[in-house]
Amino acid sequence: MKIERDEKYRSELHHEYQIYKDIAGCPGVSRAHWYGTEGAFNVLVIDRYELSLHDRVGQGPLELTTAVSFADQMVRICSITH
């Protein structure tokens, strides 16, 4: 579950939810279960299969093969959705 303070002018989670909907069904992509507002917060509920890219980078420098693999996957996902 991801939570952000509800800012009327901009919601990064809403944008993220839209992206999850666009790439739904792609291998390795988490499934978005729900997005909405609860009180003063926006909430996104998604499956979490593995570490996020942010978490992975936080563990230390990436090997070149890992960075190339991430780039390849992102290009493939982008080509499927556009």
Secondary structure, DSSP 8 states (H G I E B T S, - for coil): -EEEE--TT--HHHHHHHHHHHTTTSTT---EEEEEEETTEEEEEE---S--HHHHHHTS---HHHHHHHHHHHHHHHHHH-
